[in-house]
Amino acid sequence: MVQPNDVVNVLTFFDEWTRCIGSGFQSDSLYRFGKFDACAAQWTDMRTAMKAKTTSDPVEAAQLVAETYYSKNLGSDLTQSPTAGVIWDLKETPGWDEVVEE
């Protein structure tokens, strides 16, 4: 049985892979590190997501997704962002909470 998108969303991993292989990301990688990114982690995540999507057990599928590079290093957890603390500072409270309306 195929897992629903709330358990495994393959498009998230596809988007991350296409972002990585895109010209913008590759030129940024060339500028920052002096080489192109092979996007091996993202491609491995794509394979893992496809495997998780076709797994019959939703718990096993969730465990597979939890072990991906995306889940461990990126995702929606801003503290795991590769640019947090390097390019921008992570705030305790977002800046829009500090806006005072008159």
Rosetta silent file (secondary structure, phi, psi, omega in degrees, C-alpha in Angstrom):
SEQUENCE: MVQPNDVVNVLTFFDEWTRCIGSGFQSDSLYRFGKFDACAAQWTDMRTAMKAKTTSDPVEAAQLVAETYYSKNLGSDLTQSPTAGVIWDLKETPGWDEVVEE
SCORE:     score description
SCORE:     0.000 S_00000001
   1 L     0.000  134.835  179.285    0.000    0.000    0.000 S_00000001
   2 L   -77.003  138.043 -179.525    1.312    3.439   -0.898 S_00000001
   3 L   -76.933  144.451  177.467    1.740    5.851    2.012 S_00000001
   4 L   -71.481  165.948 -176.611   -0.297    9.091    1.982 S_00000001
   5 L   -65.033  -22.776  177.975    1.442   12.454    1.601 S_00000001
   6 L   -74.785  -16.021  174.746    1.137   13.278    5.294 S_00000001
   7 L   -93.974  -51.700  179.382    3.443   10.308    6.033 S_00000001
   8 L  -134.729  113.711  176.793    5.789   10.580    3.023 S_00000001
   9 L  -106.163   98.751 -176.699    5.683   13.565    0.699 S_00000001
  10 H   -63.248  -31.416 -179.086    7.946   12.673   -2.214 S_00000001
  11 H   -61.842  -32.124  176.673    7.519   16.140   -3.719 S_00000001
  12 H   -60.487  -45.132 -178.817    9.393   17.679   -0.782 S_00000001
  13 H   -73.286  -34.143  175.523   12.434   15.548   -1.558 S_00000001
  14 H   -65.327  -43.336  177.511   12.057   16.116   -5.310 S_00000001
  15 H   -60.578  -42.301 -179.977   11.925   19.872   -4.734 S_00000001
  16 H   -65.734  -39.510  178.559   15.050   19.718   -2.585 S_00000001
  17 H   -67.169  -44.411  179.896   16.900   17.689   -5.227 S_00000001
  18 H   -67.728  -32.729  174.054   15.876   20.019   -8.062 S_00000001
  19 H   -61.940  -42.828 -178.065   16.893   23.019   -5.938 S_00000001
  20 H   -66.045  -41.487 -176.937   20.302   21.448   -5.448 S_00000001
  21 H   -83.351   -5.033 -178.990   20.913   20.676   -9.117 S_00000001
  22 L   -69.217  157.084 -175.875   19.645   24.096  -10.211 S_00000001
  23 H   -64.433  -35.073  179.586   22.011   26.674  -11.651 S_00000001
  24 H   -63.474  -47.771 -179.742   21.484   29.136   -8.793 S_00000001
  25 H   -66.986  -40.887 -178.789   22.476   26.667   -6.094 S_00000001
  26 H   -66.542  -39.303  177.460   25.367   25.296   -8.149 S_00000001
  27 H   -67.947  -36.133  175.462   26.794   28.746   -8.850 S_00000001
  28 H   -63.934  -41.876  178.014   26.483   29.584   -5.153 S_00000001
  29 H   -64.208  -41.149  178.200   28.302   26.347   -4.285 S_00000001
  30 H   -63.741  -41.101  179.392   31.023   27.144   -6.806 S_00000001
  31 H   -67.410  -46.262 -175.866   31.433   30.637   -5.357 S_00000001
  32 H   -74.589  -43.300 -170.486   31.458   29.523   -1.698 S_00000001
  33 H  -114.306   -7.568  178.726   33.386   26.256   -1.887 S_00000001
  34 L    79.409   13.863  178.474   35.161   26.354   -5.248 S_00000001
  35 L  -155.478  158.768  176.171   33.376   23.281   -6.598 S_00000001
  36 L   -77.087  151.013  176.940   29.997   22.117   -7.781 S_00000001
  37 L   -87.203  130.899  179.773   27.787   20.161   -5.391 S_00000001
  38 L   -75.998  -14.459  179.932   27.162   16.568   -6.502 S_00000001
  39 L    58.271   30.880 -179.153   23.790   16.594   -4.674 S_00000001
  40 H   -64.712  -38.992 -179.551   24.419   13.007   -3.554 S_00000001
  41 H   -64.644  -40.136 -179.802   22.616   13.514   -0.228 S_00000001
  42 H   -69.756  -36.699  178.322   19.529   14.852   -1.990 S_00000001
  43 H   -68.433  -39.483  176.461   19.538   12.022   -4.510 S_00000001
  44 H   -62.978  -40.032  175.966   19.840    9.468   -1.693 S_00000001
  45 H   -61.194  -39.251  177.665   16.906   11.197    0.022 S_00000001
  46 H   -60.320  -46.003  179.049   14.880   10.824   -3.200 S_00000001
  47 H   -63.390  -42.467  179.302   15.570    7.086   -3.264 S_00000001
  48 H   -64.083  -40.362  179.163   14.741    6.768    0.442 S_00000001
  49 H   -64.226  -40.152  178.027   11.496    8.717   -0.031 S_00000001
  50 H   -65.491  -39.621  177.540   10.439    6.437   -2.888 S_00000001
  51 H   -65.053  -43.911  179.687   11.213    3.398   -0.748 S_00000001
  52 H   -65.271  -36.835 -178.933    9.272    4.882    2.189 S_00000001
  53 H   -63.929  -34.231 -177.779    6.355    5.789   -0.082 S_00000001
  54 L   -95.475    1.356  176.993    5.986    2.184   -1.226 S_00000001
  55 L   -75.368  139.295 -176.694    6.479    0.642    2.233 S_00000001
  56 L   -77.919  -25.687 -177.380    3.320   -0.926    3.617 S_00000001
  57 L   -93.748  118.213 -178.734    3.985   -0.032    7.273 S_00000001
  58 H   -65.165  -29.826  178.134    3.447    3.698    8.030 S_00000001
  59 H   -67.915  -44.217  177.545    5.682    3.537   11.122 S_00000001
  60 H   -63.856  -39.304  178.536    8.566    2.126    9.097 S_00000001
  61 H   -62.768  -43.458  178.946    7.943    4.761    6.408 S_00000001
  62 H   -64.388  -37.094  177.252    8.086    7.547    9.006 S_00000001
  63 H   -65.851  -40.534  177.507   11.343    6.114   10.391 S_00000001
  64 H   -62.072  -44.035  179.748   12.874    6.064    6.910 S_00000001
  65 H   -65.391  -37.686 -179.338   11.891    9.693    6.337 S_00000001
  66 H   -64.916  -22.994 -178.750   13.262   10.695    9.756 S_00000001
  67 L   -90.466    2.281 -177.715   16.684    9.333    8.760 S_00000001
  68 L   -76.134  158.165  175.969   16.989   11.449    5.597 S_00000001
  69 H   -58.867  -43.079 -179.027   19.510   14.246    5.152 S_00000001
  70 H   -59.380  -47.254 -178.211   16.648   16.697    4.647 S_00000001
  71 H   -67.285  -34.669 -177.771   14.968   15.779    7.944 S_00000001
  72 H   -82.206  -33.086 -171.383   18.206   15.858    9.902 S_00000001
  73 H  -114.926  -20.948 -177.173   19.817   18.951    8.399 S_00000001
  74 L  -126.202 -103.036  178.115   17.199   21.139    6.777 S_00000001
  75 L    58.191 -152.087 -177.707   13.453   20.702    6.955 S_00000001
  76 L   -99.278    4.711  178.261   11.428   23.293    8.810 S_00000001
  77 L   -85.721  105.265 -175.637   13.668   23.392   11.904 S_00000001
  78 H   -64.240  -24.557  179.123   15.450   26.737   11.569 S_00000001
  79 H   -68.939  -18.289  179.123   18.100   25.762   14.127 S_00000001
  80 H   -93.853    1.806 -178.076   19.321   23.130   11.634 S_00000001
  81 L   -64.420  136.114  178.907   19.698   25.628    8.790 S_00000001
  82 L   -68.473  -13.334  179.707   23.201   25.650    7.283 S_00000001
  83 L  -103.395   -6.958  178.520   23.090   29.469    7.203 S_00000001
  84 E   -66.904  126.962 -179.062   21.864   30.049   10.774 S_00000001
  85 L    83.963  -12.881  178.322   24.586   31.783   12.723 S_00000001
  86 L  -104.019  -54.174 -178.993   26.708   32.182    9.582 S_00000001
  87 L  -100.210  -36.342 -179.539   24.655   34.482    7.373 S_00000001
  88 E  -138.797  156.021 -179.977   21.835   35.396    9.753 S_00000001
  89 L   -96.828  132.793  177.947   21.190   35.183   13.494 S_00000001
  90 L   -78.077  123.696 -178.451   18.355   33.016   14.767 S_00000001
  91 L   -91.914  151.937  174.980   16.100   35.081   17.031 S_00000001
  92 L   -65.042  -47.225  177.028   14.241   33.807   20.076 S_00000001
  93 L  -120.821  142.321 -179.806   11.102   35.601   18.898 S_00000001
  94 L   -62.029  152.887 -178.496   10.431   36.631   15.306 S_00000001
  95 H   -62.746  -28.998 -178.199   10.869   40.281   14.385 S_00000001
  96 H   -71.418  -13.876  175.646    7.232   40.708   13.432 S_00000001
  97 H   -76.422  -18.901 -177.184    6.269   40.146   17.088 S_00000001
  98 L   -89.009   -7.512 -178.039    8.162   43.326   17.992 S_00000001
  99 L   -70.900  129.813  179.195    6.182   45.599   15.657 S_00000001
 100 L  -106.469  122.267  179.747    4.089   48.119   17.534 S_00000001
 101 L   -88.972  138.092  179.883    0.981   49.317   15.735 S_00000001
 102 L  -106.687    0.000    0.000   -0.080   52.907   16.343 S_00000001
